[in-house]
Amino acid sequence: MKKKSALGVAIIVVLILVLTGTSYNSLLSKQINVEEKVANIDSQLQRRADLIPNLVGTVKGYVKHEDDVFKAVNEARTKLLAAKTMPEKAEASQTTQAALGRLLAVAENYPELKSDKLYTNLMDELAGTENRLAYARDEYNQAAKANNQAVSRFPSVIFARLFSFNKVDYFQATKAAQTAPTVDFSK
């Protein structure tokens, strides 16, 4: 009788260890996936930030009197590079997008600029980067959802708390993103 209860206890212990290991590994995989997606977003944000000085320089060659636009773009780029948390990155990304929108609106007034090969190449690169960034944000949010579900559902919630796995923030547009930016050149 003692052998049977010792065997039963051993089986229960093994099952608990297997469940713990499986849950831990699953949570760890989801956390690593989220970290990978953050790195992908960071990579695309860096790519965008790297394109901005070239784009600004090209436009400056044609447009001499739009210093406030150039200043706004450079400030947005600086904020983008300094962002650390996902909400900061989302806000900085929106600010950069709005500033670039103003820059592109200025460029529309200069047909010779729009036909410049360097400008068109940079615009193509920027458009490709924006597409990659949108895809990276979607991928991140899917990974965040999977992670957040895993750390909230039973029984993995027990192991998530035990091993300090936490929910992560989604990449969300800021409130300002709901309003289209106003471009005013009357100043």
Backbone as JSON, one array per atom type, in Angstrom:
{
  "sequence": "MKKKSALGVAIIVVLILVLTGTSYNSLLSKQINVEEKVANIDSQLQRRADLIPNLVGTVKGYVKHEDDVFKAVNEARTKLLAAKTMPEKAEASQTTQAALGRLLAVAENYPELKSDKLYTNLMDELAGTENRLAYARDEYNQAAKANNQAVSRFPSVIFARLFSFNKVDYFQATKAAQTAPTVDFSK",
  "N": [[0.82, -1.19, 0.0], [1.96, 1.23, 0.77], [3.84, 1.46, -1.21], [2.28, 1.91, -3.46], [1.08, 4.42, -2.85], [3.37, 5.96, -2.66], [4.29, 5.75, -5.25], [2.16, 6.99, -6.55], [2.41, 9.6, -5.52], [4.91, 10.24, -6.57], [4.31, 10.18, -9.31], [2.51, 12.31, -9.45], [4.18, 14.4, -8.68], [6.01, 14.34, -10.82], [4.26, 14.98, -12.92], [3.53, 17.57, -12.16], [6.01, 18.83, -12.36], [6.48, 18.52, -15.11], [4.29, 19.97, -16.14], [4.93, 22.5, -15.08], [7.42, 22.97, -16.32], [6.66, 22.9, -19.03], [4.79, 25.01, -19.13], [6.41, 27.15, -18.32], [8.34, 27.17, -20.4], [6.68, 27.73, -22.58], [5.7, 30.29, -21.9], [8.12, 31.67, -21.84], [8.9, 31.44, -24.52], [6.93, 33.01, -25.74], [7.5, 35.49, -24.61], [10.08, 35.94, -25.64], [9.43, 36.06, -28.33], [7.91, 38.42, -28.38], [9.95, 40.23, -27.69], [11.55, 39.97, -29.95], [9.85, 41.05, -31.88], [9.69, 43.68, -30.97], [12.3, 44.44, -31.46], [12.26, 44.31, -34.24], [10.5, 46.41, -34.84], [12.01, 48.51, -33.78], [14.18, 48.4, -35.5], [13.03, 49.19, -37.95], [12.15, 51.74, -37.24], [14.6, 52.92, -36.79], [15.64, 52.75, -39.36], [13.89, 54.5, -40.67], [14.57, 56.85, -39.3], [17.21, 57.11, -40.15], [16.87, 57.69, -42.85], [15.72, 60.19, -42.83], [17.55, 62.5, -42.46], [18.82, 62.54, -44.99], [16.65, 62.95, -46.69], [15.71, 65.43, -45.77], [17.97, 66.99, -46.29], [18.05, 66.84, -49.09], [15.63, 68.08, -49.8], [16.12, 70.59, -48.67], [18.01, 71.58, -50.39], [16.51, 72.56, -52.46], [14.56, 74.11, -51.32], [14.67, 76.95, -49.6], [13.53, 78.52, -47.6], [12.04, 77.27, -45.56], [12.54, 76.77, -42.8], [11.25, 76.22, -40.33], [9.83, 73.89, -40.84], [11.9, 72.08, -41.37], [13.14, 72.12, -38.88], [11.12, 71.04, -37.25], [10.98, 68.44, -38.29], [13.56, 67.48, -37.68], [13.49, 67.64, -34.86], [11.46, 65.81, -34.34], [12.67, 63.48, -35.26], [14.8, 63.23, -33.43], [13.34, 62.78, -31.09], [12.17, 60.37, -31.79], [14.4, 58.67, -31.91], [15.12, 58.67, -29.25], [13.1, 57.41, -27.88], [11.98, 54.92, -25.64], [10.08, 53.16, -24.33], [7.17, 51.25, -25.39], [4.78, 52.89, -25.59], [6.05, 55.44, -25.76], [7.47, 55.11, -28.14], [5.37, 54.81, -29.95], [4.14, 57.34, -29.78], [6.28, 59.0, -30.58], [6.68, 58.02, -33.14], [4.31, 58.8, -34.38], [4.56, 61.59, -34.19], [6.79, 61.97, -35.8], [5.82, 61.06, -38.24], [3.86, 62.99, -38.76], [5.46, 65.3, -38.98], [7.02, 64.62, -41.18], [5.0, 64.54, -43.04], [4.4, 67.26, -43.28], [6.81, 68.12, -44.4], [6.76, 66.76, -46.84], [4.55, 67.96, -47.95], [5.54, 70.52, -48.38], [7.42, 69.9, -50.33], [5.78, 69.28, -52.46], [5.25, 71.68, -53.67], [7.34, 72.18, -55.34], [8.13, 71.37, -58.32], [10.52, 70.66, -59.67], [11.99, 69.5, -57.66], [10.45, 67.26, -57.05], [10.96, 65.78, -59.3], [13.58, 65.13, -59.06], [16.07, 62.67, -58.99], [17.39, 61.6, -56.69], [15.66, 62.47, -54.68], [13.26, 61.14, -55.4], [14.12, 58.49, -55.14], [14.69, 58.43, -52.37], [12.11, 58.9, -51.41], [10.83, 56.59, -52.28], [12.23, 54.72, -50.74], [11.48, 55.58, -48.18], [8.7, 55.16, -48.3], [8.67, 52.37, -48.56], [9.83, 51.73, -46.1], [7.89, 52.7, -44.34], [5.82, 50.93, -44.93], [7.01, 48.51, -44.11], [7.28, 49.11, -41.42], [4.6, 49.36, -40.6], [3.82, 46.71, -40.95], [5.57, 45.48, -39.1], [4.61, 46.59, -36.72], [2.05, 45.46, -36.63], [2.74, 42.74, -36.44], [4.09, 42.78, -33.97], [1.96, 43.53, -32.26], [0.33, 41.26, -32.51], [2.02, 39.35, -31.34], [2.17, 40.46, -28.8], [-0.49, 40.18, -28.0], [-0.72, 37.35, -27.92], [1.15, 36.82, -25.91], [0.02, 38.26, -23.75], [-2.43, 36.95, -23.44], [-1.49, 34.43, -22.7], [-0.2, 34.92, -20.23], [-2.37, 35.49, -18.74], [-4.24, 33.47, -18.68], [-5.56, 30.5, -17.15], [-3.88, 27.44, -16.69], [-1.51, 28.78, -16.85], [-1.26, 31.35, -15.85], [-0.6, 31.07, -13.19], [2.05, 30.17, -13.27], [3.15, 32.26, -14.66], [2.98, 34.36, -12.88], [4.54, 33.27, -10.85], [7.07, 33.12, -12.08], [7.5, 35.69, -12.86], [6.51, 36.67, -15.38], [5.05, 39.06, -17.46], [2.29, 41.1, -18.67], [2.46, 42.9, -21.79], [2.71, 46.16, -23.31], [0.62, 47.24, -25.97], [1.37, 48.35, -29.3], [0.16, 51.32, -29.92], [-1.66, 53.86, -31.6], [-1.4, 57.31, -30.87], [-3.63, 59.65, -29.24], [-3.54, 61.98, -30.73], [-3.12, 61.04, -33.26], [-5.55, 60.48, -34.3], [-6.53, 62.71, -35.44], [-6.13, 64.4, -38.41], [-3.06, 65.92, -39.45], [-2.61, 69.46, -39.58], [-1.63, 71.43, -42.22], [-0.08, 74.38, -42.66], [0.98, 77.02, -44.46], [0.95, 79.71, -44.31], [2.3, 81.22, -42.53]],
  "CA": [[0.0, 0.0, 0.0], [2.86, 2.38, 0.82], [4.49, 1.57, -2.52], [1.32, 2.49, -4.37], [0.92, 5.84, -2.57], [4.64, 6.61, -3.01], [4.29, 5.81, -6.7], [1.17, 8.02, -6.88], [3.01, 10.9, -5.2], [5.98, 10.44, -7.56], [3.66, 10.5, -10.59], [1.97, 13.66, -9.31], [5.34, 15.31, -8.69], [6.51, 14.38, -12.2], [3.28, 15.73, -13.69], [3.66, 18.99, -11.79], [7.26, 19.3, -12.96], [6.26, 18.6, -16.56], [3.4, 21.1, -16.36], [5.7, 23.7, -14.79], [8.4, 23.15, -17.4], [5.95, 23.22, -20.27], [4.24, 26.36, -18.99], [7.54, 28.09, -18.3], [8.9, 27.25, -21.75], [5.71, 28.4, -23.43], [5.72, 31.71, -21.55], [9.41, 32.2, -22.26], [8.86, 31.56, -25.98], [6.09, 34.16, -26.07], [8.24, 36.68, -24.23], [11.16, 36.11, -26.62], [8.78, 36.49, -29.57], [7.59, 39.84, -28.2], [11.22, 40.96, -27.76], [11.95, 39.97, -31.36], [8.99, 41.99, -32.6], [10.13, 45.01, -30.57], [13.54, 44.69, -32.2], [11.88, 44.58, -35.63], [9.98, 47.79, -34.87], [13.15, 49.4, -33.56], [14.98, 48.39, -36.73], [12.35, 50.01, -38.95], [12.18, 53.12, -36.77], [15.97, 53.39, -37.05], [15.73, 52.93, -40.82], [13.19, 55.75, -40.97], [15.39, 57.94, -38.75], [18.39, 57.24, -41.0], [16.46, 58.28, -44.12], [15.25, 61.56, -42.64], [18.54, 63.54, -42.78], [19.03, 62.6, -46.44], [15.46, 63.56, -47.28], [15.72, 66.85, -45.4], [19.06, 67.62, -47.04], [17.65, 66.95, -50.5], [14.6, 69.12, -49.89], [16.76, 71.87, -48.35], [18.7, 72.05, -51.58], [15.54, 73.23, -53.32], [13.68, 74.98, -50.54], [15.56, 77.68, -48.68], [12.83, 79.34, -46.61], [11.12, 76.46, -44.75], [13.32, 76.33, -41.64], [10.39, 75.66, -39.28], [9.51, 72.5, -41.23], [13.12, 71.29, -41.15], [13.34, 72.03, -37.43], [10.12, 70.09, -36.74], [11.39, 67.08, -38.7], [14.74, 67.09, -36.89], [13.06, 67.42, -33.48], [10.71, 64.55, -34.33], [13.67, 62.4, -35.41], [15.49, 63.12, -32.15], [12.38, 62.16, -30.16], [12.03, 58.99, -32.23], [15.61, 57.92, -31.52], [15.21, 58.63, -27.79], [11.97, 56.66, -27.31], [12.37, 53.63, -25.04], [8.94, 52.28, -24.09], [6.29, 51.14, -26.54], [3.97, 54.11, -25.75], [6.91, 56.52, -26.24], [7.77, 54.84, -29.55], [4.15, 55.09, -30.72], [3.98, 58.79, -29.84], [7.36, 59.55, -31.4], [6.42, 57.62, -34.51], [3.24, 59.66, -34.87], [5.12, 62.94, -34.35], [7.67, 61.92, -36.98], [4.97, 60.93, -39.42], [3.23, 64.3, -38.99], [6.5, 66.22, -39.44], [7.35, 64.22, -42.55], [3.87, 64.97, -43.86], [4.6, 68.69, -43.58], [7.95, 68.21, -45.32], [6.31, 66.31, -48.16], [3.64, 68.99, -48.47], [6.42, 71.57, -48.91], [8.04, 69.39, -51.56], [4.78, 69.29, -53.52], [5.28, 72.99, -54.32], [8.57, 72.29, -56.12], [8.12, 70.29, -59.33], [11.87, 70.21, -59.98], [12.38, 68.61, -56.57], [9.73, 65.99, -57.21], [11.54, 65.01, -60.41], [14.97, 64.82, -58.72], [16.24, 61.21, -58.83], [17.7, 61.31, -55.29], [14.42, 62.68, -53.92], [12.32, 60.04, -55.68], [14.66, 57.27, -54.5], [14.46, 58.54, -50.93], [10.67, 58.74, -51.17], [10.55, 55.16, -52.42], [12.79, 54.07, -49.53], [10.63, 55.96, -47.05], [7.42, 54.46, -48.45], [8.94, 50.97, -48.22], [10.05, 51.67, -44.66], [6.58, 52.87, -43.69], [5.11, 49.65, -45.09], [7.66, 47.54, -43.21], [6.95, 49.52, -40.05], [3.21, 48.98, -40.35], [3.83, 45.25, -40.8], [6.25, 45.16, -37.83], [3.69, 46.94, -35.62], [1.01, 44.42, -36.6], [3.37, 41.51, -35.91], [4.31, 43.0, -32.54], [0.68, 43.48, -31.55], [-0.08, 39.86, -32.47], [2.86, 38.69, -30.33], [1.74, 41.0, -27.5], [-1.77, 39.55, -27.68], [-0.45, 35.96, -27.52], [1.81, 36.88, -24.61], [-0.92, 38.73, -22.73], [-3.38, 35.87, -23.19], [-0.79, 33.34, -21.99], [0.06, 35.27, -18.83], [-3.65, 35.74, -18.06], [-5.08, 32.27, -18.68], [-5.27, 29.41, -16.24], [-3.07, 27.48, -15.48], [-0.23, 29.47, -17.05], [-1.21, 32.54, -15.01], [0.1, 30.69, -11.95], [3.48, 30.13, -13.55], [3.53, 33.61, -15.09], [3.21, 35.12, -11.64], [5.65, 32.64, -10.14], [8.33, 33.4, -12.76], [7.5, 37.13, -13.21], [6.16, 37.01, -16.76], [4.04, 40.11, -17.36], [1.68, 41.6, -19.89], [3.22, 43.95, -22.46], [1.89, 47.19, -23.94], [0.43, 47.19, -27.41], [1.78, 49.54, -30.05], [-1.1, 51.99, -30.23], [-1.58, 55.24, -32.05], [-1.74, 58.29, -29.84], [-4.89, 60.38, -29.47], [-3.28, 62.97, -31.78], [-3.14, 60.36, -34.56], [-6.93, 60.4, -34.77], [-6.79, 63.95, -36.15], [-5.16, 64.64, -39.49], [-2.28, 67.12, -39.18], [-2.93, 70.65, -40.36], [-0.47, 72.02, -42.88], [-0.37, 75.81, -42.87], [2.17, 77.71, -44.94], [0.67, 81.15, -44.33], [3.13, 81.89, -41.51]],
  "C": [[0.87, 1.26, 0.0], [3.55, 2.57, -0.52], [3.56, 2.24, -3.51], [1.16, 3.99, -4.11], [2.22, 6.59, -2.85], [4.74, 6.77, -4.52], [3.31, 6.89, -7.18], [1.72, 9.42, -6.64], [4.1, 11.22, -6.23], [5.39, 10.83, -8.91], [3.11, 11.93, -10.55], [3.1, 14.7, -9.36], [5.89, 15.46, -10.11], [5.56, 15.18, -13.08], [3.36, 17.23, -13.42], [4.92, 19.58, -12.42], [7.13, 19.46, -14.48], [5.38, 19.8, -16.89], [4.14, 22.42, -16.13], [6.68, 23.99, -15.92], [7.75, 23.55, -18.7], [5.4, 24.64, -20.23], [5.34, 27.41, -19.03], [8.11, 28.28, -19.71], [7.96, 27.97, -22.71], [5.7, 29.9, -23.17], [7.02, 32.37, -22.01], [9.44, 32.4, -23.78], [8.04, 32.77, -26.4], [6.8, 35.47, -25.73], [9.37, 36.96, -25.23], [10.58, 36.57, -27.96], [8.42, 37.98, -29.5], [8.87, 40.67, -28.33], [11.72, 41.04, -29.2], [11.14, 40.99, -32.15], [9.33, 43.43, -32.23], [11.39, 45.38, -31.34], [13.24, 44.99, -33.67], [11.33, 45.99, -35.79], [11.13, 48.78, -34.73], [14.01, 49.51, -34.82], [14.34, 49.28, -37.8], [12.3, 51.48, -38.53], [13.57, 53.72, -37.01], [16.17, 53.64, -38.54], [15.07, 54.24, -41.23], [14.04, 56.94, -40.51], [16.64, 58.17, -39.61], [18.06, 57.9, -42.34], [16.15, 59.78, -43.99], [16.32, 62.6, -42.97], [18.79, 63.67, -44.29], [17.85, 63.27, -47.13], [15.43, 65.06, -47.0], [16.8, 67.58, -46.2], [18.7, 67.82, -48.5], [16.61, 68.05, -50.67], [15.21, 70.5, -49.63], [17.48, 72.44, -49.56], [17.79, 72.83, -52.51], [14.75, 74.3, -52.6], [14.5, 75.67, -49.47], [14.82, 78.31, -47.5], [11.86, 78.56, -45.7], [11.81, 75.92, -43.5], [12.47, 75.71, -40.54], [10.02, 74.22, -39.58], [10.71, 71.61, -40.97], [13.38, 71.08, -39.66], [12.38, 71.01, -36.83], [10.5, 68.65, -37.08], [12.58, 66.62, -37.87], [14.38, 66.83, -35.42], [12.3, 66.1, -33.36], [11.66, 63.36, -34.43], [14.4, 62.17, -34.1], [14.6, 62.41, -31.13], [12.21, 60.68, -30.5], [13.21, 58.14, -31.77], [15.73, 57.76, -30.0], [14.12, 57.78, -27.14], [12.42, 55.29, -26.82], [11.19, 52.67, -24.88], [8.05, 52.24, -25.33], [5.38, 52.36, -26.67], [4.81, 55.3, -26.24], [7.23, 56.34, -27.72], [6.56, 55.16, -30.42], [3.96, 56.6, -30.87], [5.04, 59.43, -30.73], [7.17, 59.21, -32.87], [5.35, 58.5, -35.13], [3.75, 61.08, -35.1], [5.99, 63.01, -35.59], [6.84, 61.86, -38.26], [4.31, 62.27, -39.76], [4.25, 65.3, -39.54], [6.91, 65.9, -40.87], [6.23, 64.62, -43.51], [3.99, 66.44, -44.24], [5.74, 68.88, -44.57], [7.53, 67.82, -46.74], [5.34, 67.3, -48.79], [4.44, 70.16, -49.04], [6.99, 71.14, -50.25], [7.06, 69.42, -52.73], [4.8, 70.61, -54.3], [6.49, 73.17, -55.23], [8.67, 71.15, -57.12], [9.52, 69.78, -59.67], [12.41, 69.28, -58.89], [11.73, 67.25, -56.74], [10.3, 65.15, -58.35], [13.0, 64.64, -60.15], [15.09, 63.33, -58.38], [16.53, 60.84, -57.36], [16.44, 61.43, -54.44], [13.46, 61.52, -54.15], [12.81, 58.73, -55.1], [14.44, 57.28, -53.0], [12.99, 58.36, -50.58], [10.26, 57.28, -51.29], [11.03, 54.39, -51.2], [11.9, 54.35, -48.32], [9.29, 55.24, -47.11], [7.59, 52.98, -48.1], [9.13, 50.79, -46.72], [8.74, 51.8, -43.9], [5.76, 51.59, -43.79], [5.68, 48.59, -44.16], [7.32, 47.84, -41.75], [5.52, 49.15, -39.69], [3.12, 47.47, -40.13], [4.46, 44.85, -39.46], [5.36, 45.49, -36.64], [2.6, 45.9, -35.5], [1.56, 43.13, -36.01], [3.61, 41.63, -34.41], [3.0, 42.88, -31.77], [0.12, 42.06, -31.48], [0.71, 39.09, -31.41], [2.47, 39.17, -28.93], [0.43, 40.36, -27.06], [-1.55, 38.11, -27.2], [0.2, 35.92, -26.15], [0.82, 37.23, -23.51], [-1.99, 37.69, -22.42], [-2.72, 34.77, -22.36], [-0.57, 33.68, -20.52], [-1.22, 35.52, -18.05], [-4.5, 34.49, -17.9], [-4.59, 31.24, -17.66], [-4.85, 28.19, -17.06], [-1.78, 28.28, -15.63], [-0.12, 30.75, -16.24], [-0.47, 32.26, -13.7], [1.61, 30.76, -12.17], [3.99, 31.5, -14.01], [3.83, 34.46, -13.86], [4.41, 34.58, -10.88], [7.0, 33.03, -10.75], [8.41, 34.84, -13.3], [7.36, 37.42, -14.7], [4.99, 37.99, -16.69], [3.42, 40.41, -18.72], [2.58, 42.68, -20.48], [2.25, 44.93, -23.09], [1.77, 46.92, -25.43], [1.03, 48.45, -28.03], [0.49, 50.19, -30.52], [-0.84, 53.41, -30.7], [-1.99, 56.15, -30.9], [-3.07, 58.94, -30.18], [-4.72, 61.38, -30.63], [-3.36, 62.34, -33.17], [-4.55, 60.28, -35.13], [-7.33, 61.64, -35.55], [-5.71, 64.15, -37.2], [-4.39, 65.91, -39.19], [-2.69, 68.27, -40.1], [-1.64, 71.22, -40.93], [-0.82, 73.44, -43.24], [0.92, 76.52, -43.24], [1.98, 79.22, -44.96], [1.55, 81.91, -43.35], [4.36, 82.49, -42.13]]
}
